[in-house]
């Protein structure tokens, strides 16, 4: 129920945001037209409007030079003047341009051009090359509207040349295909396959951004990773996940390890991309820990620990932050947790405290466990929450209702209080505070400044 309400609230917010952006964009277009210039919406916002979606952002192109654009709008600032881009409020307004590349294929800059056609000719895919004027008329030089209707993703012009200009377009194209359910134009697909090694030269930060967009935008991110696998790109992006392809999931699974991982990601909310990432990588340690026992069949002892290390290596290579890595690897490492039926509330409280130290909300781990269960084809059709997690959910809710301190910073007592008691800062501070915290984990009612001060006095 909470997630459904949050989803409705987000859709309402998006509509309000979209209407506000529409007014801003309309003002920009009309102002430029009144001053004798050309101005058009262009790119993804046109594609999304034709698909009936609220665009995340709007891009405007014009024949006016950057200095002229700045002079027309008080709330403008140049964010890439040499590239012809001026930010007007939240909208990027760019002068008609085309990209200039060096012989190695790296972009060196832009040159301004006199026409809209020359500007959109530099774009990646036909569905992103359309423009729209103030009346809503679509200007389409390269068949983007027809491709959008047919559900086809096709490069503008020569696909090999388009990819050579910027190899990240391979990942972008697969993202669009996965998000919108497009199929790849045969020539575009062949170019992606033949030029796939160029992805290894893409800055890792850009690959990270594409992956996060996939996880945030796609209803089923599995479609993107399936395309990566088909084009033999998966090992360049996630080596750990590529090891799972075709590997048996064990006695309790009817699907391969790879299929299980991508299905688990599909069962997690797009509003939490890092949680989806944990679902994607949660069982990558299975191939390396697979053992065959004549009595129990296939086992994967400690695969969660091995998998956490493998996931950490991949995420570090892709320049994820240390905080992001700790969160994802923590979920992978702890995803096999299980409590006995008679576990006390103290057991749950300490477990939730352990998660909090890794920046993990227990609800995220519970959602991962449920997604893990839903992605098991051998248990398809059986109930999930009531079947396996009913008591766990009840005990977690009890801890949450207690408003327990789950990490040191939640205590109503800290080092400043020790100093106020006359102590000088020393390593003893940590010993006292950690001891107090252990007491609180056993009895949350102790978490008041007065009670903790009294307990601290006994340790001084």
C-alpha positions, 0 to 999 in steps of 0.5 A: 500500500505504501509503495502504491501511494508513493507511486501515485504521488510520484506520477502527480509530481511528474505531471506538475513538473511537466506542466511547469517545464512546458510553460518555461519551454513555451516561453523560451520558444515564443521569445526567440520567435518574437526576436526573429529567430528559429527555435525548436524542441529536439531529441528525447523530449520530442520522442517522449511526447510522441509516446505520450510520456512526460519528458524528464527534460527539454532541449531547445535548438535555435539559429541564434548565437549564444551571446544573443540567447543570453541577452534575451533571458535574464535567468540564463547562463552559459554552461558550454559556450564553446559548445553553443549551450546556454542554460535558461532556467532548467532548459538547455538552449543550444545553437545549431551545431555539428560535432568535430572529431579527431582521427581517433574518433574523440570529439574535439568540439563543435562548429555552428551550422545554419540549419536545423537539418544539419544539427539533427543529422549529428544525433545518434538514433532516428527516434532522437533526431526529430524536432517540434516547433511551437505549433506542435508540428514534428520536423522529421528528416530521417524517418524517426516518426516512422521508426517510432511507430514501428518500434525500431531503433536505427542509427542516423546515417551510417551506424558504424560511423555513428558508433565510432564517433561515440561508442557509448551509443551502443549502451545508449541504444540498448537502453532505449531498446530495453526501455521502450521495447524497440527492436534493433534495425539489422544494420544498427545491430551488425554495427554494434556487434562489429564495433563492440570492442570500442566499449572498452575505451569508453570512460568508466564513469559514463558506463556507470551513468548508463547502467544507473539510467537502465535501472531507473528507467526500465520496467524490466532491466533484464531486457538490457542485460539480455541484449548485452549478453546477445551482443557479447558485451556483458563481460565488458560491463559486468564480468561477475554477471557474465560468469553466471550465464548458462550455470545451473542454479542448484537443486532448488531452482529451475532457472540458470543463475543468470536468469535468476539474477536478472529476474530478481532485478526485475522484481525490485522497484526502479525508484531504488536503482542500487537495490536493483543492482544488488538484485542483479548481482546477489548470486554472482558468487555461485559459479565459483563456489559450486560443488557437487555432493553425492548426497545433497547435489549442488551446493554453493557454500559462502557464495554470498561472501564470494559474490560480495567481493566480486560485485565490489570489484566490478563496481569499483572498476566502474567508478561507483562511490565507496558508499554505493559499493558498501550498500550493494555489497552489503546487501549481497553479503547478507542476502542469505540471512535467516532467523529461527522461528523462535528468534527474539526481538533482540536478535532482530534489533541487533541484525538491523543494527548491523545492516544500518552500519552498512547503510542498509535499511532492513526493508531493502534487504527484505525486498531483496529476499522477496525478489530472490524468492519470486525469481525462483521458477521452481517455486512459481505460483506459491505465496511469498510474504505469508509463506516465508516472511510473515513472522520476520515482517512482524518482528521488524515492524516491532523494532521499528515501532520501538524507535530503537537506536540502531547505530551510534549516531542514534544515541541520545548521548555522545562525546560532547556529553563525556567532555561535559562530564569532565573527561578529556578526549581519548580512546576511552571515549570509543570504549564507553560509547560502544559499551553504552550502545551495546546496552541500548541494543539489549534495552532500547528504553535506556536511550535517554541522556539521563540514563546513559549519563548515569551508566557512563559515570559507572565506567569512568 
